[in-house]
Amino acid sequence: MTDDDEPTPIDAVRALRTRGVNDPDDLLECGSPAEILAACHRWDRQQNVKPGLLVHWIRNGQFHDPGVVHASKTAVHQARFDEYAQRFPVGSVAEPHDRLQQRRWPEDERCPGRMIVVDHAGLSIVAECDACQFEAAYPVRAMHVLGGPYLREAQPPEEVF
Ligand SMILES: [Zn+2]
């Protein structure tokens, strides 16, 4: 599979809408487009199910049939976490607080601070804002929201404090 074949968020939204999900954009935080499409295909294989079940699966990270890939899913999550943990060591900038606000609480007054990684706990990256001390955890299934053009502007970890 080449990068060109990677599904985009638009593909995921379209797939969800086709299956009767009303607010597909809300689910983009819960998994990568590929995972969301996997959940859609899992849902397609069921009989007499409602869109609510598909939403439930995606919100809970149950993209794949538990019987089929349960064992490897744990390994996949661990590998994914390790990759992100390496990219976002303790002390590095996860993202600007402002960017997190735009995604989750667009109505809030913008904070100029940055979400600094303070811990790697379980399969989550925990970050705290250096301006307002707001704390957020990025679980492994939501880590795709990290990583993006802002990284080029962020200071290297040793200059953070
Ligand atoms: Zn803040």
Residues whose N, C-alpha, C, O or C-beta is under 5 A from the ligand:
A	BS01	ZN	H97 C111 G113 C129 A131 C132 F134
